Amino acid sequence: MTGEIADAQGHPGLDRKAVGAVVLGNALEFYDFTIYAFFAVPIGAAFFPSKNATDSLLASLALFGIGYVMRPIGGIVIGAFADRAGRKPAMLITIALMAVGMLMLALTPGYDVLGGWAQAIVIVGRLIQGLALGGEVGPSTAYLLEAAPPDHRGFVASWQIASQGCAALIAGIVASVLTLAVGDHAMAEWGWRGMFLLGLTVVPVGLVIRSHLPETAGEEKDPAAADSTFAVVSRLVREHGKLLLLTFLIIAASTVSNSIGTNMPVYAQATLGLTEQVSTAVPIALGLASIAFPLLGGWIADRTGRKPIMIWPRAVIVLLAIPAFAWLAQKPTALSVYAVTFLMSALSSINAAAIIVGIPESLPRAVRSAGLSIVYAFSVSIFGGSTNWVVNKLIAVSGDRLAPAYYLVAFSIIGTIAAMLMPETKGRDLDANAEA
């Protein structure tokens, strides 16, 4: 990436530090996502102890999913706020709320100290975090698109996805090193809390840099004078209803892919019987694929268009997921679990790069942030919050180790069909009324 990016009108735009600050919210989300998925077992033991280890794990996954309840509200309120008041104030609100939610999980004493109050506190923390995350992706992605040169919007926006890979890679490396240093018992007792606190150290830097970013939403944004949130959402649904439905299905398929990827440490340990040390390194494979391949997907999308990259990687997942998981179930080794994780993540990451640019490009500036925020929040709240629980429950009920693959293929078929019906947006004027 070059040192500075000019915006679509040629005015000074974002340098690399500013791009990092913009994508920091997405990075924190995936860091939290990865760490929680990896430490779901000790988190369950801390807040939902049970004689049955499976019940404790499922309760932990339910806590993970409960934050998704607030995502649609965050998408509506904060996404529309970003269209009314500007991208920058919305991004400042989301990252601050995100930090509060993560702190509440990391610092709350366990059930053995506070009893039911511990459960109540962490539930509130996850709800606050869900509110923030629901409103994060729309303003930050809209900002990147509006600050980027037209011929490089795919590559610039793909840093949203690549930042998730960076976060997952860092999470995997730090977790592996810390586990080797202090041991499995210490990680289960207190190490997982330290992992969340380490991630939060970047928040003050992100707040400072985001506060100094130039605004891209329009000439002057005054929330008191602009359209109401209801007006923004009403226009969005009235004028772009078909597009919202298609994008909901596309993001649902991508979300299921991401969730199955982040569930792989639990799958490797609880279902395949691999060791703690093997499962701790799974996020490294996930992170490596999620860094390089989104950037590749964004680069290709700038040259070939958005639709082909929305369609073909997802179609390949349909063909390969079941054979890949069958091989993994038959030969559950460190090599096989890393290889399958890397392959599925690479394909999904290429696909996600086109999604993250093609969807907001299809919407006019006045509803761009709200549109992406709302459809992303609803899709992720339903499928991101439930997938880990569902696939583990399916495995427990059916005894079939291929349950994650069946679930992934079903949603990938739906996502592929929806992508075929999307408009092509390569080279589109961001100030046009879009969608056509």
C-alpha positions in Angstrom: 0.0 0.0 0.0 1.3 3.5 -0.9 2.0 6.0 1.8 -1.1 8.1 1.1 -4.4 7.5 -0.7 -6.3 10.3 -2.4 -10.0 10.4 -2.1 -12.4 9.9 -5.1 -12.2 13.6 -5.9 -8.4 13.8 -5.7 -8.3 15.5 -2.3 -5.8 14.3 0.3 -7.0 11.1 1.8 -5.7 8.4 4.1 -2.1 7.4 4.9 -1.3 3.9 6.1 -1.7 4.8 9.7 -5.2 6.2 9.1 -6.2 3.1 7.1 -5.1 1.1 10.1 -7.3 3.2 12.4 -10.3 2.8 10.1 -10.0 -1.0 9.9 -9.1 -1.3 13.6 -12.8 -1.9 14.6 -13.1 -4.9 12.2 -9.7 -6.2 13.5 -10.8 -6.0 17.1 -14.0 -7.8 16.2 -12.2 -10.7 14.7 -9.5 -10.7 17.4 -12.4 -11.0 20.0 -14.1 -13.6 17.7 -11.0 -15.7 17.4 -10.0 -15.5 21.1 -13.5 -16.3 22.3 -13.9 -19.2 19.9 -10.5 -20.6 21.0 -11.2 -20.1 24.8 -14.9 -21.0 24.7 -14.2 -24.0 27.0 -12.5 -22.1 29.9 -14.9 -19.1 29.5 -17.8 -21.5 30.0 -16.1 -23.0 33.0 -15.6 -19.6 34.5 -19.1 -18.3 34.1 -21.3 -21.3 33.5 -19.7 -24.2 35.4 -21.4 -27.6 35.0 -20.7 -31.2 35.7 -21.3 -31.9 32.0 -18.5 -30.3 30.0 -20.7 -30.1 26.8 -23.4 -28.1 28.7 -20.7 -25.7 29.9 -19.4 -25.3 26.3 -22.8 -24.8 24.8 -23.6 -22.1 27.5 -20.4 -20.4 26.6 -21.2 -20.4 22.9 -24.7 -19.1 23.8 -23.0 -16.1 25.7 -20.9 -15.6 22.6 -24.0 -15.5 20.5 -26.1 -13.2 22.7 -24.2 -10.1 21.7 -25.5 -10.6 18.2 -29.0 -9.7 19.5 -27.9 -6.1 19.6 -26.2 -6.0 16.2 -29.3 -5.1 14.2 -30.0 -2.2 16.6 -26.5 -1.0 16.3 -26.7 -1.4 12.5 -29.8 0.7 12.3 -29.0 3.4 14.9 -25.3 3.8 14.3 -25.4 3.1 10.6 -28.1 5.7 10.0 -26.2 8.1 12.3 -23.2 7.8 10.1 -25.3 8.8 7.1 -26.8 11.7 9.0 -23.9 13.0 11.1 -20.8 11.7 9.3 -18.6 8.6 9.2 -16.0 9.9 11.8 -18.3 10.4 14.8 -19.9 7.0 14.2 -16.5 5.3 14.1 -15.4 7.0 17.4 -18.6 5.8 19.1 -18.3 2.2 17.9 -14.6 1.7 18.9 -15.2 3.2 22.4 -18.3 0.9 23.0 -16.4 -2.1 21.7 -13.6 -1.5 24.3 -16.2 -1.3 27.1 -17.8 -4.6 26.2 -14.4 -6.4 26.0 -13.3 -5.0 29.3 -16.4 -6.3 31.0 -15.8 -9.8 29.8 -12.1 -9.7 30.7 -12.3 -8.2 34.2 -15.5 -9.8 35.6 -14.8 -12.3 38.3 -16.1 -15.8 37.7 -19.3 -17.5 38.9 -17.5 -18.9 41.9 -17.0 -15.3 43.2 -20.1 -13.4 42.1 -22.5 -16.2 41.3 -25.4 -15.1 38.9 -24.1 -11.5 39.0 -21.1 -12.6 37.0 -23.3 -14.0 34.3 -25.4 -10.9 34.2 -22.4 -8.6 33.9 -20.8 -10.5 31.0 -24.2 -10.7 29.3 -24.5 -6.9 29.5 -20.9 -6.6 28.2 -21.6 -8.7 25.2 -24.8 -6.7 24.5 -22.8 -3.4 24.5 -20.2 -4.9 22.3 -22.8 -6.2 19.9 -24.3 -2.8 19.6 -21.0 -1.3 18.7 -20.1 -4.1 16.2 -23.4 -3.8 14.5 -22.7 -0.2 13.7 -19.0 -0.5 12.9 -18.7 -2.1 9.5 -21.0 0.4 7.6 -19.3 3.7 8.5 -15.7 2.3 8.3 -16.2 0.6 4.9 -18.1 3.6 3.5 -15.2 5.8 4.6 -12.6 3.6 2.9 -14.6 3.6 -0.4 -15.2 7.3 -0.3 -11.5 8.1 0.4 -10.1 5.6 -2.2 -9.3 6.3 -5.9 -12.0 4.7 -8.1 -9.6 2.2 -9.7 -8.4 0.9 -6.3 -11.6 0.8 -4.2 -11.6 -3.0 -4.2 -8.0 -3.3 -2.9 -8.5 -0.5 -0.3 -11.7 -1.9 1.0 -10.2 -5.4 1.1 -8.0 -4.2 4.0 -11.2 -4.5 6.1 -11.0 -8.2 5.6 -7.3 -8.5 5.7 -7.3 -6.7 9.1 -9.4 -9.6 10.4 -6.7 -12.0 9.2 -4.0 -10.0 10.9 -6.0 -10.0 14.1 -6.6 -13.8 13.9 -2.9 -14.4 13.2 -1.8 -12.3 16.1 -4.3 -14.0 18.3 -3.1 -17.4 17.3 0.6 -16.6 17.7 0.2 -14.9 21.1 -2.1 -17.7 22.4 0.3 -20.4 21.3 3.3 -18.6 22.8 1.5 -17.9 26.1 0.2 -21.4 26.3 3.7 -22.8 25.9 5.0 -20.3 28.5 2.5 -20.7 31.3 0.8 -24.1 30.4 -2.8 -25.2 29.7 -3.9 -24.9 33.3 -2.9 -21.2 33.7 -4.5 -20.3 30.4 -7.7 -21.9 31.5 -7.6 -20.0 34.9 -6.5 -16.5 33.9 -4.6 -16.5 30.5 -7.7 -16.1 28.4 -8.5 -12.8 30.3 -5.0 -11.5 29.5 -5.6 -12.2 25.8 -8.6 -9.9 25.7 -6.7 -7.2 27.6 -3.8 -7.3 25.3 -6.1 -6.7 22.3 -7.5 -3.6 24.0 -4.1 -1.9 24.2 -4.5 -0.6 20.6 -7.9 1.2 21.3 -6.4 4.5 22.5 -4.3 4.8 19.4 -7.3 4.1 17.2 -9.4 6.7 19.0 -6.7 9.4 18.5 -6.1 8.7 14.8 -9.9 8.3 14.0 -10.6 11.7 15.7 -8.2 13.4 13.3 -9.6 11.9 10.0 -11.2 14.1 7.4 -14.9 13.5 6.9 -16.1 11.8 3.6 -19.9 11.6 4.1 -20.7 14.9 2.4 -20.1 18.6 2.6 -21.7 19.3 6.0 -23.4 16.8 8.3 -25.7 18.1 11.0 -27.6 15.3 12.8 -30.2 17.9 14.0 -30.9 19.1 10.4 -30.5 15.9 8.5 -33.1 13.2 7.8 -34.1 11.2 10.8 -33.0 7.7 11.4 -36.4 6.5 10.5 -36.3 8.5 7.2 -32.9 7.0 6.3 -34.0 3.4 6.9 -37.4 3.9 5.2 -35.7 5.2 2.1 -33.3 2.3 2.1 -36.0 -0.3 2.4 -38.3 1.4 -0.1 -35.8 2.0 -2.8 -33.3 -0.8 -2.3 -35.3 -3.7 -0.9 -34.3 -6.3 -3.5 -30.7 -5.4 -3.1 -30.9 -5.7 0.7 -32.3 -9.2 0.4 -29.6 -10.4 -2.0 -26.8 -8.9 0.2 -28.3 -10.5 3.3 -28.0 -13.9 1.7 -24.5 -13.2 0.4 -23.2 -12.0 3.8 -25.0 -15.0 5.5 -22.9 -17.4 3.4 -19.7 -15.5 4.2 -20.6 -15.3 7.9 -21.1 -19.1 8.1 -17.7 -19.6 6.5 -16.0 -17.3 9.0 -17.8 -18.9 11.9 -16.9 -22.4 10.9 -13.3 -21.2 10.5 -13.1 -19.7 13.9 -14.8 -22.8 15.4 -12.0 -25.0 14.1 -9.9 -24.9 17.3 -13.0 -26.2 19.2 -13.7 -28.7 16.4 -10.1 -29.9 16.4 -10.0 -30.5 20.2 -13.6 -31.5 21.1 -14.6 -33.4 18.0 -11.3 -34.7 16.5 -9.6 -35.3 19.8 -6.4 -33.3 18.9 -4.2 -31.9 21.6 -4.5 -28.4 23.1 -1.2 -27.4 21.5 -2.4 -28.4 18.0 -5.7 -26.6 18.4 -4.0 -23.4 19.7 -2.1 -23.0 16.4 -5.3 -23.4 14.2 -5.9 -19.6 14.2 -2.4 -19.1 12.7 -3.5 -21.0 9.6 -6.8 -19.0 9.6 -4.9 -15.7 9.9 -2.3 -16.4 7.2 -5.1 -17.2 4.7 -7.2 -14.2 5.8 -4.4 -11.7 5.3 -3.1 -12.5 1.8 -6.2 -13.7 0.0 -8.6 -10.8 0.7 -6.0 -8.4 -0.8 -5.7 -10.7 -3.8 -9.5 -10.8 -4.1 -9.7 -7.0 -3.9 -6.9 -6.6 -6.5 -8.6 -9.0 -8.9 -12.0 -7.3 -8.3 -10.5 -4.0 -9.4 -9.5 -5.6 -12.7 -12.3 -8.1 -13.5 -15.2 -6.7 -11.6 -17.0 -7.6 -8.3 -19.4 -10.2 -9.5 -17.0 -12.9 -10.6 -15.2 -12.8 -7.3 -18.5 -12.9 -5.4 -19.5 -16.0 -7.4 -16.5 -18.4 -8.2 -14.7 -18.8 -4.8 -18.1 -19.5 -3.2 -18.9 -22.0 -5.9 -15.6 -23.8 -5.3 -16.4 -24.1 -1.6 -19.6 -25.9 -2.6 -17.5 -28.4 -4.5 -14.6 -28.9 -2.0 -16.0 -28.5 1.6 -17.4 -32.0 2.0 -14.4 -33.9 0.5 -12.1 -31.7 2.6 -13.9 -32.3 5.9 -14.2 -36.1 5.0 -10.4 -36.3 4.7 -10.0 -34.4 7.9 -12.4 -36.7 9.8 -10.6 -39.8 8.5 -7.1 -38.4 9.1 -7.3 -36.0 12.0 -3.7 -34.7 12.3 -2.2 -31.3 12.8 -1.4 -31.1 9.1 -4.9 -32.0 7.9 -6.7 -29.5 10.3 -4.3 -26.7 9.3 -4.7 -27.5 5.6 -8.5 -27.6 5.6 -8.7 -24.4 7.7 -6.3 -22.6 5.3 -8.1 -23.8 2.2 -11.6 -22.8 3.3 -10.4 -19.5 4.7 -8.5 -18.6 1.5 -11.6 -19.2 -0.7 -13.9 -17.3 1.7 -11.4 -14.4 2.0 -11.2 -13.9 -1.8 -15.0 -13.9 -1.9 -15.3 -11.5 1.0 -13.1 -8.9 -0.6 -15.6 -8.5 -3.5 -18.5 -8.5 -1.1 -17.2 -5.7 1.1 -16.7 -3.4 -1.9 -19.6 -4.4 -4.1 -22.4 -4.1 -1.6 -21.8 -0.4 -0.5 -20.9 0.6 -4.1 -24.5 -0.5 -5.0 -26.0 2.1 -2.7 -26.1 5.9 -2.9 -24.0 7.9 -0.4 -27.0 9.1 1.6 -27.9 5.5 2.7 -24.6 3.7 2.1 -23.5 3.3 5.7 -26.9 2.4 7.0 -27.4 -0.1 4.2 -24.2 -2.0 4.7 -24.5 -1.8 8.5 -28.1 -3.1 8.7 -27.8 -5.9 6.2 -24.4 -7.0 7.7 -25.7 -6.7 11.3 -28.9 -8.7 10.7 -27.0 -11.4 8.7 -24.2 -11.7 11.2 -26.5 -11.5 14.2 -28.5 -14.5 13.0 -25.8 -16.7 11.5 -22.6 -15.5 13.2 -24.1 -15.8 16.6 -25.6 -19.2 16.0 -23.3 -21.1 13.7 -20.8 -22.3 16.3 -23.6 -23.4 18.5 -25.5 -25.1 15.7 -22.6 -27.1 14.3 -21.5 -28.3 17.7 -25.0 -29.3 18.5 -25.4 -31.1 15.2 -22.3 -33.0 15.9 -23.4 -33.9 19.4 -26.9 -35.0 18.3 -25.9 -36.8 15.0 -22.4 -38.0 15.8 -21.5 -37.0 12.2 -18.2 -35.2 12.0 -19.1 -33.8 8.6 -21.9 -31.6 10.0 -19.9 -28.4 9.6 -19.3 -29.2 5.9 -23.0 -29.8 5.2 -24.0 -26.6 6.9 -21.3 -24.6 5.0 -22.3 -26.1 1.6 -25.9 -25.3 2.1 -25.3 -21.6 2.7 -22.6 -21.4 0.0 -25.2 -22.6 -2.6 -27.6 -19.8 -1.5 -24.8 -17.2 -1.5 -23.6 -18.2 -5.0 -27.1 -17.9 -6.4 -27.7 -14.5 -4.7 -24.3 -13.2 -6.1 -25.4 -14.1 -9.6 -28.3 -11.7 -9.2 -26.3 -8.7 -8.0 -25.4 -5.8 -10.2 -21.8 -5.2 -11.3 -20.4 -2.0 -9.7 -16.8 -1.8 -10.9 -16.1 1.8 -11.9 -19.4 3.1 -10.6 -19.7 6.7 -9.6 -20.2 6.7 -5.8 -22.4 9.8 -6.0 -24.8 8.1 -8.5 -28.1 6.6 -7.3 -26.6 3.1 -7.8 -28.1 -0.4 -7.9 -29.3 -0.2 -11.5 
